[in-house]
Amino acid sequence: MLDIQLLRNNIDAVAERLATRGFILDRAGFQRLESERKLLQTRTQELQATRNSLSKQVGVLRARGEDAAPLMQQVAALKEELDTNEARLGGLLKELDDFLATLPNPPHESVPVGRSDADNAEMKRWGTPRSFDFPVRDHVDLGEALAQLDFATAAKIAGTRFCLIRGPLARLHRVLAQFMLDTHTAEHGYQEVYSPYLVNAASLTGTGQLPKFEEDLFRIPRPDAEPLYLIPTAEVPVTNIVRNEILAATDMPLKLVCHTPCFRSEAGSYGRDTRGMIRQHQFDKVELVQIVAPADSQSAHEELTGHAERILELLELPYRRVTLCTGDMGFSSAKTYDLEVWLPAQNAYREISSCSNFEAFQARRMQARYRNERNRTELVHTLNGSGLAVGRTLVAVMENHQNADGSISIPEVLRPYFGGMATIVAN
């Protein structure tokens, strides 16, 4: 959520920055609400001051034994108007909060201005895509030929955009998540977290999924309680650990890693990536979250992104890093790096991780603070990134490490998890 003072003090600058994201700020709507708020607050303060003054006069008259009834009638009339004003002011402040909740995060100054992913800026490449001396197969053909990837049965059980994985390929999926957790905890200094897979609306509002993106969520109604939502990413429960908390400066940086299934309705993706595991309603992800002091968030963003890159390098998967342009960034992000892994069957790089710095945007929504060196409370900065999306990593391993006979070579770094087994073959 934006600091409302930015809008009050320099709404034109905010509008200009948001316009680079393709977002048109309703300046007239905000100024109408602000104008009414100022009038109401001024009138309410005047009424409170007048009522207090009259109440004191009533006390003086009563102490003298004089008639205070006329003044008491004025106090009663003021109270009625004051109650009306305070109720309207409360409603108006709620309207302002609702207005702010719809505004995206202004992009950091270093973010390239653009309209779509075509305007993203490539920052680096690692690894050389492999040259194959046999026809390349995609992960669907490979997995089905191994009798270990089954979309037809998954569709029978749940519908489209689900998959059923069996045997060694299911083990590889599990091992990938375990390897990511082991690397991030042992080498990168993250604390592992196990979190709820269902969250309340306040948690989703805190990280920015609500109210704007409710159609992308799976909502679970409950007859006697507020609804819960299946998590779209572990970012939501893990970042909300610090909601309404005041951390000590010595608690930071707070570095957390969490492996969860993730659930997305993919409401706006009809017709996109319908084949295979690229875009599913249910998928696993290992999520990295950092909570840091504001001065450290830019360096933390580089660090976190490097941690995700390290997984790709250890798995010998060629990738590139791109900076998302203003028009391609997520709602809550101030700056995002996407890591895109090479998929031979598509002859293209595809996203496998988004690493974002949200600065104080989420923290303001969550009221997540810390005590700075002056012992004053200040909003933290929050960051997260996939380290990595497990299903897409499985796809990348299968396609990049496939063999002419349809078997899959297990990356060297994962073989200890398989008791030294080097290849996945058909059941």
N, C-alpha and C positions, 0 to 999 in steps of 0.2 A: 504494500500500500504506500502511496506517495505521502510525503509530509505535506499536510494541508497548507503549511506556511509558504511552500513553494508556489502554490497556486495563488495564495493571497498577495504575495509580494512580487511575483513575476510570471503571471499566467501566460503571457505571450511567448516567453522563452520555453516554458514547459510544452505549450501547444506546438511550437516549432519542432522541438525534439521528438515529441510523440508522432508528429506527422511523418517523420522518417520511417516509422514503423507501419505507415499506412493507417494510423489511427487519428480520427478527427475529434479533437477535444471540444465538447459542448461548452464553450466559454460563456455564452449567454445564460445557459442553464445554471452553471455554477455561480455566476455573478448574481443571478436572481435569488438563489438560495442564500448566498452570503449577505446580500442587501437586507433580506428579511430577517436573517439571524442577527445582524448588527442592530436593526431597529428594535427587535424583540428584546435583545440583551440589554440595550440601553434603557428601554422602557421598564423592563423588569428590575434593573438596578435602581432606577428612580423610584419605583413603587416600593421596593424593599427599604430604601432609605427613608421615604416618607412614612411608611408604616412604623418603622423603628422610632422615628422622631415622635409620631403621634402616640405611640405606646408609652414612651417615656413621659409625655405630657399627661396621659391618663393616670400614670402612677403618681405624678406630682399632685394632680387634682384630688385623687383619692386620699393621699396623705394629708391633704388640707381639709378633707371632709366636704369638698365641693362636688358639684354635679359633673360627672365625666361622660354621661350618656351620649351627648352629641359627638364627642370625639370617638367614642367606641363605635358609633354607627359608621363614622368615616373609616375607621380601621377595618371594620367588617366588609365595607364596600371595596376597600383596597385589597383585602384578602381574596375576595371573589375574583377580581380582575387579575390579581397576581397568580392565583391558581390556574386560570385560563391561559395566561401567558406562559407559565412554566410548562404546562402540558403541551402547548403548541411548540415551545422552544425545544422540548425533548423530542417531539416528532420531527422537527426541522433538523436537529443534529443527527437523528437517525437517517434522514434523507441524504444528508451530506456524507455520512459514513457509507451508505449504499452507493452513492455516486463515486466516491473514492475507490470502492471495491471493484468498480468496472474499469478502472484506468490501469493500463499496463505499465511496466517499469520503463522509464526512459533509458535508452541505450547509453552505455559508457561511451565517452568521447572517442575511444580507440576503435569502436565498432565501425566497420565499413558501411556506408549508406547504400542500400539497394532494395529491390522490390521482391526478389525471389531467390531460390537456391542457386540460380544462375549467376547471382552477384556475390556469392560467398567467396572468401579469399583463402586460397590454399597456402598453408604455412610451411608444411614439410611433408616429405614422403620417407617411408622406411621400408626397406626390403624391395626385392625385384620380383614381380609376378613370374611364376614358374612357366616355362615352356613345356608343353605336353607333346609327346610323340604318338598320342592316341586320341581318339575323339573324347572330349571332355563331357562328363555327365553332371547334371545338377544334383543337389542333395536329395530330391524326391526320387529320381531314378535310382540313385545309388542306394538309398535306404530301403526302397521297396524291393530291389533286387537282392539285398541282403536279408529280406524278410524281417526287418527290424524297425521299419518306419511305416506306420499304418494309418493313413488318413481316412480310409473307408470305414474302418471300425470306429474311429473317433467320431465320424459324422453320424454313425448309427447311435452312438452313446449320447452325444451332446449336440451335434450339428456341425456346420462348417466353421472353419477357422479354429479347429482343434486338431491335435495329433496324438497318436498313441505310439510310444517308443518301447521297444522290447530288447531283451538280451544285452549283449555287449554295448550296443549303441545307447541303451538306457543307462548303462554303467558309465559310459563316456560322458553323458549329459550330467550325471551326478558328480563324477570326478572333476569335471570342469569347474563346477561351483565350489567343490572342496579345495581345489588347487587355488582358485582366486582368493578364497577366504584365508587359506594358509599363507599365501604370498602377502596379502595386505596386512595381516596381523603380525607375521613374523618379520617381514622386511620393511614395511611402510609405516608401522606404528599405530595401526587402527585397533580399536577395541571392538570385538565382535558383539553384536546385539541380536537377540531374538525378539521380534516384535509381533503385535497383533496383526492379523490379516484383514480385520474389519476395523473401521474407524468412524468417528462421529463427524457431523458436519463442521463442527468448530475446527477440527484438525485439517480438513480439506480447505476450509476458508483460510486458515493460517498459512498454508503453503501456496494458495492461489488457484487451486482447482475449482473451488466454488467462489462465487456463484456462476462464473462464466462457462465452465465446462461440464456442467452436470450431465449433459446428454452422453458424454464419453464414459460415464461411470456406471457401475452396476449397483443399484440402490436396493437395499434389503428392508422392506417395510416391517414394522413390528406393531402389534395391536396395542400394547400397553407402554410403549416407550418410543423415543425418537428413532427415526430410521438410522441404520448403519450402512456403510458403503464398503464394498470390496476395494482393497487398495489398488490404485493404478501403478504404484511404485512404492518401494520402501522409503523413499524420500519423505512421504507423508507421516507415517508413524515415527520415524527416527528424528526428523527435524522437530516435530512437535514435542519431543522430550523436553525441550527448553521453553516451551510455551508458558507464559506467565511466570517465568523464573528469573532470578537475578543471580548471575554467576559471579564468582570471584575471578579477578584477572588471572590468578594462578591456575584456574580451571581450563584455561584456553592456551593453545588451540584444542578443541574437543574434536577428536577424530574417531568416527564410528563407521563400522561396516556391517551390512546386514544382507542376508540371502533370503529372499521371499519369492513366492509366486506373485505375479502381477496380473491384474484383470482390467481389460479395456474393451469397451463396446465397439470401438473403431467406427463411431457413428458417421464420421465424415470421410471414410476411406473406401466406400463401395467401389468395387472394380479394381482396386489397387492391391497388388501383391497377393492375389487370391490363391496362387499356387504355392504350396509348401509352407515353411515355418517362418517366413519373414514377417508376416503381420498376423498375429493370432489374438484371440480373445483371452487366452491364458498363456503365460510364459514366465520363465524364471529369470531373475536378475540379481546380481550382486551389486549393491548400492553403496557408494562412498559418500559420507556426509562430513563436512567440517563446519565447526562453529568457531569463528575467530574474531579478534579485534579488528575494527575498521581499517586500521593502518596496514594490516597484514593480508587483506583479502585478495589483493592482486597477485602477490607471491604465492598465496595458498592455492589460487586458481591454477597457476602454472604447475605447482607441485602435484595437486590432485590429478590433473590431466596426465602428467608424467607417470603417475601410478597406474592409470588405466592403460597407457601405452605399453608399460612394462609387461603386462599380461600378454598383449599381442606379440611382442617381441620374443618372449619366452616360448610362445606357441608357434613361432616361425610363420607368422601371418603378415604379409605385406599390408600396409595401411597408409593412410594419409590423414593429416590434421588440417581442418579448415575452420576459419573464423566465420560464424554465421553473420550475415549482413542484417541490417536493422529490420528488413521486411521478412526475414525468415526465422527470427528469434522467438522463443517461447514467451508467453505472457508475463511471467514473473522475472525473467532473466535480464540482467544488465549487460552481460557478455557471455557468449557461449562458444566453446570449441566443440565441434563434432569430430569424432574419430570414425573414419570410414575404412572398412576392411575390404580387401580385394576378393571378389567372388568370380572365379574363372568362368563358370557357366554363364554368367551375365556379362562377362568381359567389362566389369565396372566395379567401382568402389561403392559400397553401401554402408550406411550408418550402423555402427555397433555400439556407440557410446556418445552421449551428450554430457559435457562437463560445463556447469554453469556457475557463475558468480551472481548471486541475487542482491549483493550489498545489503542494505537495511530493509529492503522491500518486504520480505517475508517476516523479518523480525518485528517490524512495526505492526503488522497484522496480528502477530502472535504475542506482542509485548514481551519479547525475549531480550533481556538486558544483561549488562555486567557492570561491575564497579571499576571505573578506570583508575588511573594513578592518582587522580585528585579526589578519589573516593566518591565520585558522582556517578549516578547511573547513566548508562549510554546504551543505545541499541547495538546488538552484536551484528556481524555480517554472517550470512549463511551461504554455503556452497554445497553442491552435490554433483555426482556423476556416476554413470554406470561403470562398474569395474569388473565384469562386463555384463551385457545381456547374454545369458547362458545359451538360449536357443540359437541366436544368431552366431554365437561363437561355435556351437556345434556344426552349424551349416558351413561356416568358414573352414573349420578343420576338415570336414568331410570332403569339401570340394578342392581345397588346396593340397590335401594329403591323399588324394585318391590314387589308385593304381590301375593299370590297364585291365587287370582281371576283375575289377569292381571292388576289391578289398580297400580298406582304409588304414593307412599307416598311422599309428599312434605317435604323436609328438614325443620326442625324447624326454622332455621334462615331465610328462604324465606317466611314463612307463612304470615308475615305482608304485603308483596307485593300482596298477594292473598286475602286480607280481612279476613284472618284467615282460609281460606280453607286448608284442610289438605291432600286431596287425589285427584288425577286426575283419573277420571273414563271414560268409553266409552261415546262417544257423543250420 
